[in-house]
Amino acid sequence: MKCMSDGCLKLIQQGEQPACVQACPAQARFFGDVKDPQSEISKKIASCRTELLMPNKGTKPNFFVVVQK
């Protein structure tokens, strides 16, 4: 799975969130370092039941879906 916009790479390099995270009206998207236990995404994964989306496709970056809070 690949981001639809190379512009997001520029945002990330500037320390900002990707455009899809910024634009999500439900604030349902998170972005960050899943290996950093203090990151917002790691905390969300730890507090909810999640599944890796399409693991058989070897998606990079990893894309998790919250299936139960």
N, C-alpha and C positions, 0 to 999 in steps of 0.2 A: 504494500500500500504506500503510495507516495502522495505527499502534499500537492494540492492543485496549483499552488502559487510559489514561485521562487522568491517572491517578495517577502514571504514569511521568514525565509532564511535571514534576510537583512534585519527584520524585526528582532529575531532571536539574537543575532549578533550584537544588537544595540541594547540587549537586556530586556526587551519587551516580549509580551506573549504573542503567539501566532494570531493572525487575523481572525481565524475561526473561533478561537478562545475569546478574544475581545468582543466579537460580534454576537456571540450566543446569547439570545434574550433570556434564556432560562438558567444561565450560568451553569450549564451541565457539562462543560468541557474544561478539562484541566490539562496542564502541560508542565513538565518538569523532569527532574532526575529521579527515577524510581529507585535508584540505589542510595539516595540521600533520605534517611528516615525522617528528617525534619522538613522535607519538601511537602507542599500541599498535596501533590499527587500521591506520594507515599502514604500520607495520613489518610487520604480518601480510600486508597486500596486496602489499607489495614482495617478501616472501620466499616467496610461494606463487603458483601460477597461480590466478587468480580470474576469475569471470565476473559481470557485473552481472545480477541477477535481473530478468527481465521489462523490459528497457530500452525496448521498444516501448510499455510502459504509462506511461513517464515517472515511475517510482517515486521518490517523495520521502518520506523520506530515501532515499539510495541504499542498496541492499541487495546485498552481494556474497556469493558462494558460493565457498568454496575447492574447487577441482576437482582439484588435485594439489599435493602438498607439494614 
